[in-house]
Amino acid sequence: MSAQLKSICWMYLKPRWNTGLLHSRLKPALWLRLSEALVAFLIVDRVSHLLVHFDLTSLLFLAAVEAMLIGSLRLFFDVSSQMYHHRLMPLIIASGVSPFLHLTGMWLASLPMMGWSALLFSYVLTGNFQGLHRVTSMAVVFVVSFTANAIWELLGRLYLAVFVNLQPRLVKVFFGLSVVGFVGVIAGVAYVLVRMPMFASADAAALERYTVYALGILGVPGLVLALMPGRVGEWYVNGWLRTQETGHTTRSATSGFVRIVPGIPGMIQAKDLAVIWRNPVTKIRLIVWGVFLLGLSWLISSHTSDGQFAFWGMSVAASSLIPFVSVFLSTLIFGEIVVTLYSSERECMNLYQVAGISYTTLVAGKGASASLLITLSAILGSLLLTVCSQQPGWAIAVVLGKTLLVSTFTVLLQVGILTFDKSGLQKHVMEEQSGQQVILEQVPRSLLSAVAFWGALFYIGAFWKVWTEMWLEPAVVWAVFAAPPLVLLALGRKGGFVQ
């Protein structure tokens, strides 16, 4: 490996190593890898019996399919962003390094993560094998999965260089396709899990046949491109230059969003809504929320009888489950936006204080913004789910009222925790936002913001558990779970960073 290639590879690997493990007190990369391993361990117990009809050959083809599906999602989102929106791209282009060498270095930097993914995937797929046979089978599946992932991503980078050179706006199109692909993969996995108990040898033969067709159709042109490194590098540079020319647009200075509450809290809420809507990830979250809500609607309508929801061995009253499911889904999808809307304004807090905006006013404004995201979406979700479960009119009213209370307490809990977040986010001025940077605008990046997000999810789960399984008067349950948000808000007035 040449010195230039090593330098390029290390340039992409070193930031991940430093921020994720070496120079981080929390070691997020380590905990993420351990959580992935735990998920893989749990999945083996759940899906191994579904793979009894797969021999080792079928598993190898399944590993190739996994490489193409997951690799395509990474190609549309992460890889395209890295190739065309990385902040060091102008320096790399000006350095005179071979563009094809740069593509190769980026690809080599992604190999460690491919190896880790292939290791987990091979462990899950070989759950039905025992002893030495499992070890050898796992090694073979690992090699095939890793090789397929590596080849697929390399081909994807070559194809991107060609297509973006022809139409630079495809980079934004690929970002949207990653959302469609994400939803499609979830739907496909759900269908396969339902279909697997009925899996037959004819299905295995069809899987192998179509996999070979796909590899041939997509692999041969990629091989031809790999034999033209100079031309591919030229196309890559031309495509990057054209994305810079077409990537700068002027946005209107007016938000156009109305205030749902009067006065200064309404102004804060309108400003937050404008910030939320201008981030394309918000649209993605809306799509994901809609897809999951429709899926839950079908699930509930198909498995509810006499007001009881029964599926996977669980049987509970639908009217008791729906409010918590709806609030949980809304918090899971939109809760990250709520916590980052508060913590990302650390630099603006001095302006709020100079302007005489009190703690109560700020909390009211942020609470109004959060209510539009969590409370409104939860109420809409509960309304749809109760209609699908064929609940009577009075039950629908009770469910909506309970949803309103639970979502309000959840919002207040998150805001109450965030009033103590004195770290905030360190904002950096960048000439152009990449796809990763756009996502990070809506990802908790301080400890308390992460606590606020995950704490709200655990709060909803505990609320539902106590409500359905403990013998307590409903008024007592409401009082117990209303106390934490109210106590945090009261303490935040004295201990928070906005007085």
Secondary structure, DSSP 8 states (H G I E B T S, - for coil): --HHHHHHHHHHHHHHHIIIIIT-SS-HHHHHHHHHHHHHHHHHHHHGGGGTT--HHHHHHHHHHHHHHHHHHHIIIIIHHHHHH-TTHHHHHHHT--HHHHHHHHHHHTHHHHHHHHHHHHHHHTTT--HHHHHHHHHHHHHHHHHHHHHHHHHHHHHHHHHHHH-TTHHHHHHHHHHHHHHHHHHHHHHHHHHGGG--HHHHHHHHHHHHHHHHHHHHHHHHHHT-HHHHHHHHHHHHHHHHHHS-----S------SS-HHHHHHHHHHHHHHHHSHHHHHHHHHHHHHHHHHHHHHHHSEETTEEEETTEEEEHHHHHHHHHHHHHHHHHHHHHHHHHHTTGGGHHHHHHTT--HHHHHHHHHHHHIIIIIHHHHHHHHHHHHHTT--HHHHHHHHHHHHHHHHHHHHHHHHHHTT--S-------SS--HHHHHHTTS--SHHHHHHHHHHHHHHHHHHHHHHHS---HHHHHHHHHHHHHHHHHHHHHHSS--
